[in-house]
Amino acid sequence: MFRIGKSTSGMNLDKETFEALKKAGFDAVEVSYPVGGYENINYEELGKIAAETGIELWSYHIPFSPFDIIDISDVNKVDYTVKFASELIEKATAIGIKKFTIHPSAEPMTEEERPARIACAKEGLARLAEFAKTKGATICVESLPRTCLGRDSSDIIELLSAHPDLRCCFDTNHLLYEDPVDFAYKVGNKIATTHISDCDFTNEKHWFPGVGLIRWHDLYRALEEVGYEGVWMYELGFGDRKPEDFVRNAHEIAEGKPITV
């Protein structure tokens, strides 16, 4: 069974939060904050809390907004985006984080723009992958919805071709044009981390798995078959559910049981 993780979006990066996650059965977190929140992270303290609670700092979500300054696919913003991301990678690798999730574009985007934007994104991602390599880290390009780059497996495979070390962050709820099960088989062992939540294939929803239309048991089997070795990383808020409900959900999916929603 894959280890179970939770995005820290909307959560405090403190010992009490990490202890509650550990008690519920979580193994790892992805550090994810709004762009302003990253400036206030005490990395040394975060590393200490993770070590004391036994929660792995599995991945780090590089901020993707505001769109007017951050966009690795925009020729006018790519240099800043690479510099900004590199600075965060420098800080986060110092406390042991090795995987860095990045959005390959902002939106909206016309079909006519896509070739040039893909070319720009590939150039920026290659530069970022080279820098991450010097820190023993991996850049994970996230699958995105709607008009964004990375909206299906062909987009992701093209983006990953920019550098041999690039990998994919498979966001299940972002795939509006391709069945997530098919995506998993096509991208295969290039998937290095996940964002787990459900949707209705009309738009991203970040729903609790089992509420929407994703074939969760088939998807889990697909990830196992392609050799995925990462974390089953939930990226949605707790809402009226408890941490234990997420852990139960992961076990139900992994064990092929009916999903409690």
C-alpha positions as CSV (number, residue, x, y, z in Angstrom):
1,M,0.0,0.0,0.0
2,F,1.2,3.5,-0.8
3,R,2.1,5.8,2.1
4,I,-0.6,8.3,2.9
5,G,0.0,12.0,2.7
6,K,-1.8,15.4,3.0
7,S,-1.2,18.8,1.5
8,T,-0.7,21.4,4.1
9,S,-2.7,24.0,2.2
10,G,-5.0,25.6,4.7
11,M,-3.2,24.0,7.6
12,N,-0.7,25.2,10.2
13,L,2.9,24.0,9.9
14,D,3.1,23.3,13.7
15,K,3.8,20.3,15.9
16,E,0.2,20.0,17.0
17,T,-1.0,19.6,13.4
18,F,1.8,17.1,12.5
19,E,1.0,15.0,15.7
20,A,-2.7,14.9,14.8
21,L,-1.8,13.7,11.3
22,K,0.6,11.0,12.6
23,K,-2.0,9.8,15.1
24,A,-4.6,9.5,12.4
25,G,-2.3,7.3,10.2
26,F,-0.7,9.8,7.8
27,D,2.9,9.3,6.8
28,A,3.9,12.5,4.9
29,V,2.9,16.0,3.9
30,E,3.4,18.2,0.9
31,V,4.3,21.7,2.0
32,S,1.8,24.0,0.2
33,Y,1.1,27.6,1.1
34,P,-0.1,30.8,-0.7
35,V,2.8,32.7,-2.1
36,G,2.9,35.1,0.8
37,G,2.9,32.3,3.3
38,Y,6.1,30.8,2.0
39,E,8.0,33.9,3.1
40,N,7.1,33.1,6.7
41,I,8.2,29.5,6.9
42,N,10.8,28.8,9.5
43,Y,12.6,25.9,7.7
44,E,14.8,24.9,10.5
45,E,11.8,24.6,12.9
46,L,9.7,22.8,10.2
47,G,12.5,20.2,9.8
48,K,12.7,19.7,13.5
49,I,8.9,19.3,13.9
50,A,8.9,16.7,11.1
51,A,11.7,14.7,12.7
52,E,10.1,14.8,16.1
53,T,6.6,13.7,14.9
54,G,7.8,11.1,12.3
55,I,6.0,12.9,9.4
56,E,8.0,12.9,6.2
57,L,8.4,16.2,4.3
58,W,7.7,14.4,1.0
59,S,7.2,17.3,-1.4
60,Y,7.0,21.1,-1.8
61,H,4.5,22.9,-4.0
62,I,6.1,25.8,-5.6
63,P,3.7,28.8,-5.7
64,F,1.8,29.2,-9.0
65,S,0.3,32.7,-8.4
66,P,0.0,35.6,-8.9
67,F,-0.2,34.8,-12.6
68,D,1.1,38.3,-13.5
69,I,4.5,37.4,-12.2
70,I,4.8,33.6,-12.0
71,D,4.4,31.6,-15.2
72,I,7.2,29.3,-16.5
73,S,5.5,29.2,-19.9
74,D,5.6,33.0,-20.4
75,V,8.7,34.4,-22.1
76,N,8.3,37.6,-20.0
77,K,8.1,35.7,-16.7
78,V,10.1,32.5,-17.1
79,D,13.4,34.0,-15.8
80,Y,11.7,35.3,-12.6
81,T,9.8,32.1,-12.1
82,V,13.0,30.0,-12.4
83,K,14.9,32.3,-10.0
84,F,12.0,32.3,-7.5
85,A,11.6,28.6,-7.6
86,S,15.3,28.0,-7.3
87,E,15.5,30.1,-4.1
88,L,12.7,28.0,-2.6
89,I,14.4,24.8,-3.6
90,E,17.6,26.0,-2.0
91,K,15.8,26.5,1.3
92,A,13.6,23.4,1.3
93,T,16.3,20.9,0.3
94,A,18.3,22.1,3.3
95,I,15.7,20.3,5.5
96,G,15.5,17.2,3.3
97,I,12.7,17.9,0.9
98,K,13.5,16.2,-2.5
99,K,10.4,16.6,-4.7
100,F,9.1,19.9,-6.0
101,T,5.7,20.3,-7.7
102,I,5.4,23.0,-10.3
103,H,2.6,24.2,-12.5
104,P,3.8,24.3,-16.2
105,S,1.7,27.3,-17.0
106,A,-0.9,29.8,-15.9
107,E,-4.2,30.4,-17.9
108,P,-6.3,31.2,-19.8
109,M,-4.4,30.3,-23.0
110,T,-5.6,30.1,-26.6
111,E,-4.9,27.1,-28.8
112,E,-2.7,29.3,-31.0
113,E,-0.5,30.2,-28.1
114,R,0.2,26.7,-27.0
115,P,3.2,25.8,-29.2
116,A,5.2,28.8,-28.1
117,R,4.1,28.4,-24.5
118,I,5.2,24.7,-24.5
119,A,8.6,25.7,-25.9
120,C,9.1,28.3,-23.2
121,A,7.9,26.0,-20.5
122,K,10.3,23.3,-21.6
123,E,13.2,25.7,-21.6
124,G,12.4,26.9,-18.1
125,L,11.7,23.4,-16.7
126,A,15.1,22.2,-18.1
127,R,16.9,25.0,-16.3
128,L,15.1,24.3,-13.1
129,A,15.7,20.5,-13.4
130,E,19.4,21.2,-13.8
131,F,19.5,23.4,-10.7
132,A,17.4,20.8,-8.7
133,K,19.9,18.1,-9.7
134,T,22.7,20.0,-8.0
135,K,20.6,19.8,-4.8
136,G,19.7,16.1,-5.2
137,A,16.1,17.1,-5.9
138,T,13.5,16.4,-8.6
139,I,11.1,18.7,-10.4
140,C,7.6,17.2,-10.8
141,V,5.4,18.8,-13.5
142,E,1.8,18.9,-12.4
143,S,-1.1,17.8,-14.7
144,L,-3.4,20.8,-15.0
145,P,-7.0,21.5,-16.1
146,R,-8.8,23.5,-18.8
147,T,-6.5,25.5,-21.2
148,C,-3.4,25.0,-19.1
149,L,-0.3,23.1,-20.3
150,G,-0.2,19.6,-18.9
151,R,-3.9,19.0,-19.5
152,D,-3.4,15.4,-20.8
153,S,-0.7,12.7,-21.0
154,S,0.6,13.9,-24.4
155,D,1.1,17.4,-23.0
156,I,2.9,16.0,-19.9
157,I,5.1,13.6,-21.9
158,E,6.1,16.5,-24.2
159,L,7.0,18.8,-21.2
160,L,9.0,16.0,-19.5
161,S,11.0,15.5,-22.7
162,A,12.8,18.8,-21.9
163,H,15.1,17.0,-19.4
164,P,15.7,13.4,-18.4
165,D,15.3,14.2,-14.7
166,L,11.9,15.8,-15.0
167,R,9.0,13.8,-13.5
168,C,5.2,14.2,-13.2
169,C,2.9,15.2,-10.3
170,F,-0.3,13.4,-11.2
171,D,-3.2,15.5,-10.1
172,T,-6.2,13.2,-10.5
173,N,-8.8,15.9,-10.3
174,H,-7.3,18.1,-13.1
175,L,-7.8,15.6,-15.9
176,L,-10.8,16.8,-17.7
177,Y,-10.0,15.5,-21.2
178,E,-8.5,12.1,-20.4
179,D,-9.5,9.3,-18.0
180,P,-7.0,9.3,-15.1
181,V,-6.6,5.5,-15.4
182,D,-5.4,5.9,-19.0
183,F,-3.2,8.8,-18.0
184,A,-1.5,6.7,-15.3
185,Y,-0.7,3.9,-17.8
186,K,0.6,6.4,-20.5
187,V,2.8,8.5,-18.2
188,G,3.9,5.4,-16.3
189,N,7.0,5.4,-14.2
190,K,7.5,9.1,-14.9
191,I,4.9,9.7,-12.1
192,A,6.8,10.6,-9.0
193,T,4.1,12.1,-6.8
194,T,0.4,12.6,-6.7
195,H,-2.4,15.0,-5.8
196,I,-5.5,13.0,-4.9
197,S,-9.0,14.3,-5.1
198,D,-12.2,13.7,-7.1
199,C,-14.0,15.6,-9.8
200,D,-16.9,15.3,-12.2
201,F,-14.8,15.7,-15.4
202,T,-16.5,19.0,-16.1
203,N,-14.1,21.1,-13.9
204,E,-11.7,20.6,-11.1
205,K,-13.6,20.1,-7.8
206,H,-11.1,18.8,-5.2
207,W,-13.8,16.5,-3.9
208,F,-13.3,13.6,-1.4
209,P,-12.5,10.4,-3.4
210,G,-15.7,8.5,-4.0
211,V,-17.9,11.6,-4.3
212,G,-17.1,12.2,-8.0
213,L,-16.6,10.0,-11.1
214,I,-13.0,8.8,-10.9
215,R,-12.6,5.0,-11.0
216,W,-10.5,4.8,-7.8
217,H,-9.9,1.1,-7.5
218,D,-8.8,0.9,-11.2
219,L,-6.6,4.0,-10.7
220,Y,-4.9,2.5,-7.7
221,R,-4.2,-0.7,-9.5
222,A,-2.8,1.3,-12.5
223,L,-0.4,3.1,-10.3
224,E,0.8,-0.2,-8.8
225,E,1.2,-1.7,-12.2
226,V,3.4,1.1,-13.5
227,G,5.7,0.9,-10.5
228,Y,4.7,4.0,-8.6
229,E,6.5,4.2,-5.3
230,G,5.5,7.6,-4.0
231,V,2.9,8.9,-1.6
232,W,-0.9,8.9,-2.0
233,M,-1.1,12.6,-1.4
234,Y,-4.5,14.1,-0.7
235,E,-4.9,17.6,-1.9
236,L,-8.2,18.9,-0.5
237,G,-9.4,20.4,2.7
238,F,-10.8,18.4,5.6
239,G,-14.2,20.1,5.5
240,D,-16.4,18.3,7.9
241,R,-14.3,15.2,7.7
242,K,-11.6,14.1,10.2
243,P,-8.0,13.0,9.3
244,E,-9.0,9.5,10.1
245,D,-11.7,9.6,7.4
246,F,-8.9,10.2,4.8
247,V,-6.8,7.3,6.1
248,R,-9.9,5.0,6.0
249,N,-10.5,6.2,2.4
250,A,-7.0,5.3,1.4
251,H,-7.3,1.8,2.8
252,E,-10.7,1.3,1.2
253,I,-9.3,2.2,-2.2
254,A,-6.1,0.2,-1.8
255,E,-8.0,-2.9,-0.6
256,G,-10.7,-2.7,-3.3
257,K,-13.5,-2.1,-0.7
258,P,-16.6,0.0,-1.1
259,I,-15.7,3.7,-0.5
260,T,-17.4,5.4,2.4
261,V,-18.4,8.9,1.5
